[in-house]
Amino acid sequence: MNQTELIAVLKDNRLMRTEEETARFENALNEILENADEQYLSEYHLILDDKCQQPEVMFGLVHFLESFDVEKQITAFIKVVPQLMINASEWARIIHERILNDELACHVYNQLLHSANLETPHFIYCLLEASVINRQKEQDESLGELHIS
């Protein structure tokens, strides 16, 4: 199957309500893992769904997304986060937190969110950017406390 067909299988089975849906999802994801194509990064993100019955399997998709170049993955995430907030707000929060917990990713995220806000202002981008700035301030403060001690 090609990427478009595999993405369709993932979307059709993303709720993983039955063992069959879960198996189809896992098989399609494994096939995509073998031939990942960064041009589909946005579509890969949009497979996430908070109604998924097998979150541990869905985490496989999150790990897959994180396997891409940091800048490309974060760019795709920022592009689709307004859509993700509709059906996958919890997964969006998880990805957001995972980015914040990685120093390099957090720095890239801050730059890309700032650019996104300049080019296409969106209240979600503003909220995300504010949380990145707050996280970086907290990290700077905790580093300052370590140097004082």
PyMOL commands that set and color helices and strands:
alter all, ss='L'
color gray80, all
select helices_A, chain A and resi 3-13+19-34+38-45+55-66+70-87+89-100+103-119+123-148
alter helices_A, ss='H'
color red, helices_A
deselect
rebuild
show_as cartoon
